[in-house]
């Protein structure tokens, strides 16, 4: 039985079927699992929903515009900044929801567009470069390794097989740390790419759009995934499946709690298992 203590009473919550969570796995689920298993429990098992944060909104609208820009090149259409601005303005309104802006919305909106303009000026991807793939949902059946099906979407694969992952950041990333922190995601993309094409990727790239006062673009290249990185990813997937089997949702208090949307729920959590 899973429970949250609410006003002294135990509220029983029906979890999502664990079998469903074990059949497939994704980079975002693995990252959440690594970060804090209790956070995973709240997000994916209990499916607690929280209002969208300003930072999440910023990132999702920037991604929406980049997605449109990639699709434009994929369709061999001309680059038109006015059309992208339209996508940006509409996306900002449509996806806004009930965000607590604390009076910051105009500045945040300006900052989001500024960082995109910076990207379009400085990007190494020139207008004539046709993508190999844009927004492709891919699955990799890893049952031969005793693992779930890995699912994900390849946002952009550049010509020649370079996998790109776009990020928004408040601070300029350190390249070594950026690759370390995004390793699970990059390795998942490599597994998916190899499954979809039967080829090894030519490389991976993190494109950080940094929303400092003067916006920046930081490109961090990475080599193709190596054997040891794939093994490490597979061990993490094993841990994911074993942990779900055991109902291992131990909290991991630390720096990550500062931005955790479940802090309030976490403080009331009673351990989740009643003898
Ligand atoms: S507040 Fe911290 S310990 Fe609690 S669920 Fe969030 S990340 Fe985990």
Boltz pocket constraint, residues with backbone or C-beta under 6 A from the ligand:
constraints:
  - pocket:
      binder: B
      contacts: [[A, 35], [A, 36], [A, 37], [A, 38], [A, 39], [A, 251], [A, 252], [A, 253], [A, 254], [A, 256], [A, 257], [A, 260], [A, 261], [A, 262], [A, 263], [A, 266], [A, 267]]
      max_distance: 6.0
